[in-house]
Amino acid sequence: MSHHNHMLPPSATRGLSGLHGEGGNLHHASAEIPAGEYVTELRTVFVVPSIPKDKSKDDVFLYLWPGAAAGGIESVLQPVLAFHATYPKWYLHTYAIYWGKDKKGHDIPHAQGADYDVEVGDTVIGVIKLKGITEDGYTYRVFFTAQDGREYPPESACEHTWPHPPTYVSQYIESWGEPSGDQYPAEEYLKMCDIKLTTNKGPVNPIAWSPGGPKVKIVNNEVWLPYRT
């Protein structure tokens, strides 16, 4: 079922740039794309974690996401698994931000999909995929599929056209409201698995992940992000 939450959007500038703004956990891993290449597809498999036991802080938001961004530009394409302490379920929320001008000199508006509820234990696959290249730029679709390959409803996806394609990728826990302890899921790690990155030159394997934090683990090309510092 779809719903509409009053929520903060995931932050491209706070997330992918590694800036620590107002808030808590920004554990992540990132990887540059080889020179002359750009992202054509990023797929990441992860499992919807447990509901945090402590929902007493209504300003707590948790965002779990893989992302792709254009180097040197405040930008991000994000298939996000989100949680708000005032809402009883995790939900999907795709988002696309490009702080810059299009090829005609106009500001590029943000894009986002409709929120869509998922259940604890569901396996979801976040996908960022190049849909086409035109004179306007590179159009990417951001969406989720289930483990069986079925896509979630199209209204939960979004599309964005960039004048420059993304040249690096990341995996993130992003939190707002300074959660701690039981305000996170009970699990120790968010495990981003079966990550597949393709560029205009073909599959990238292995991906050269750089951990963003001392407790981040890279395990056989999986990215394990700790919920607690």
Residue pairs with C-beta under 8 A, 6 or more apart in sequence:
1 116
1 117
2 114
2 115
2 116
2 117
2 153
2 155
2 156
3 87
3 91
3 115
3 117
4 114
4 115
5 82
5 84
5 87
5 91
5 115
7 61
7 82
7 84
7 93
8 61
8 176
9 95
9 97
9 110
9 112
10 63
10 65
10 76
10 78
10 80
10 82
10 93
10 95
10 174
11 21
11 174
12 67
12 69
12 74
12 75
12 76
12 78
12 97
12 99
13 19
13 74
13 99
14 20
14 21
14 23
14 26
14 174
15 26
15 28
15 65
15 67
15 76
15 170
15 172
15 174
16 30
16 67
16 69
16 75
16 76
16 168
16 170
16 172
17 74
18 26
18 28
18 30
18 212
20 26
22 176
22 178
23 175
23 176
23 177
23 178
24 175
24 176
24 177
24 178
24 179
24 180
24 229
25 173
25 174
25 175
25 179
25 184
25 226
25 227
25 228
25 229
26 172
26 173
26 174
26 175
26 212
26 213
27 172
27 173
27 212
27 213
27 215
27 216
27 225
27 226
27 229
28 170
28 171
28 172
28 173
28 212
28 213
28 216
28 225
29 170
29 171
29 209
29 210
29 211
29 212
29 216
29 218
29 223
29 225
30 168
30 169
30 170
30 171
30 209
30 210
30 212
31 168
31 169
31 170
31 197
31 207
31 208
31 209
31 210
32 71
32 167
32 168
32 208
33 39
33 166
33 167
33 168
33 169
33 199
33 204
34 199
34 201
34 204
36 201
37 167
37 199
37 200
37 201
38 138
38 165
38 166
38 167
38 199
38 200
39 68
39 128
39 130
39 165
39 166
39 167
39 169
39 197
39 198
39 199
40 129
40 130
40 198
40 199
40 200
41 127
41 128
41 129
41 130
41 196
41 197
41 198
42 66
42 68
42 127
42 128
42 129
42 169
42 195
42 196
42 197
42 198
43 125
43 126
43 127
43 194
43 195
43 196
44 66
44 79
44 125
44 126
44 171
44 192
44 193
44 194
44 195
45 123
45 124
45 125
45 147
45 192
45 193
45 194
45 195
46 64
46 81
46 123
46 124
46 126
46 190
46 191
46 192
46 193
47 121
47 122
47 123
47 124
47 191
48 81
48 90
48 118
48 119
48 120
48 121
48 122
48 123
48 124
49 64
49 90
49 120
49 185
49 186
49 187
49 190
50 120
50 185
50 186
50 187
51 83
51 88
51 89
51 90
51 120
51 185
52 60
52 62
52 83
52 85
52 179
52 182
52 183
52 184
52 185
52 186
53 182
53 186
54 181
54 182
54 183
55 85
55 86
55 183
56 85
56 183
57 85
57 177
57 179
57 183
58 85
58 86
59 85
59 176
59 177
60 84
60 85
60 175
60 176
60 177
60 178
60 179
60 183
61 82
61 83
61 84
61 85
61 175
61 176
61 177
62 82
62 83
62 173
62 174
62 175
62 176
62 179
62 184
63 78
63 80
63 81
63 82
63 172
63 173
63 174
63 175
63 176
64 80
64 81
64 82
64 172
64 173
64 174
64 190
65 78
65 79
65 80
65 81
65 126
65 171
65 172
65 174
66 78
66 79
66 126
66 128
66 169
66 170
66 171
66 172
66 192
66 195
67 76
67 77
67 78
67 128
67 169
67 170
67 171
67 172
68 76
68 77
68 128
68 140
68 166
68 168
68 169
68 170
69 75
69 76
69 77
69 166
69 167
69 168
69 169
69 170
70 98
70 162
70 164
70 165
70 166
70 167
71 167
71 168
73 98
73 99
73 100
73 164
74 97
74 99
74 100
75 97
75 98
75 99
75 100
75 162
75 166
76 95
76 96
76 97
77 95
77 96
77 128
77 140
77 142
77 160
77 166
78 94
78 95
78 96
78 97
78 142
79 92
79 94
79 126
79 127
79 128
79 142
79 143
79 144
80 92
80 93
80 94
80 95
80 126
81 90
81 91
81 92
81 93
81 118
81 124
81 126
82 90
82 91
82 92
82 93
82 115
83 89
83 90
83 91
85 177
85 183
89 117
89 118
89 119
90 117
90 118
90 119
90 120
91 115
91 116
91 117
91 118
92 113
92 115
92 116
92 117
92 118
92 124
92 144
92 152
92 156
93 112
93 113
93 115
93 116
93 156
94 112
94 113
94 142
94 143
94 144
94 156
94 157
94 158
95 110
95 111
95 112
95 113
95 142
95 158
96 110
96 111
96 112
96 140
96 142
96 158
96 159
96 160
97 110
98 108
98 110
98 160
98 162
99 108
100 107
100 108
100 163
101 107
101 108
101 163
102 108
102 136
102 137
102 161
102 163
103 135
103 136
103 137
103 163
108 160
108 161
108 162
111 142
111 158
111 159
111 160
112 158
113 142
113 143
113 155
113 156
113 157
113 158
114 153
114 155
114 156
115 156
116 144
116 152
116 153
116 155
116 156
118 124
122 146
123 146
123 147
124 144
124 145
124 146
124 147
125 144
125 145
125 146
125 147
126 144
127 141
127 142
127 143
127 144
127 145
128 140
128 141
128 142
128 166
129 140
129 141
129 143
130 138
130 139
130 140
130 165
131 139
131 140
131 141
131 159
132 139
133 139
134 161
136 161
136 163
137 161
137 162
137 163
137 164
138 161
138 162
138 163
138 164
138 165
139 159
139 160
139 161
140 159
140 160
140 161
140 162
140 166
141 157
141 158
141 159
142 157
142 158
142 159
142 160
143 151
143 152
143 154
143 156
143 157
143 158
144 151
144 152
144 156
144 157
145 151
145 152
146 152
151 157
169 197
169 207
171 192
171 195
171 209
171 223
171 225
172 225
173 190
173 225
173 226
173 227
175 184
180 228
181 228
184 227
184 228
185 227
187 227
188 226
188 227
188 228
189 217
189 224
189 225
189 226
189 227
190 224
190 225
190 226
190 227
191 222
191 223
191 224
191 225
192 222
192 223
192 224
192 225
193 222
194 222
195 207
195 221
195 222
195 223
196 203
197 203
197 204
197 205
197 207
198 204
205 221
206 221
207 221
209 218
209 221
209 223
211 217
211 218
213 225
213 226
213 229
215 226
215 229
216 223
216 224
216 225
216 226
217 223
217 224
218 224
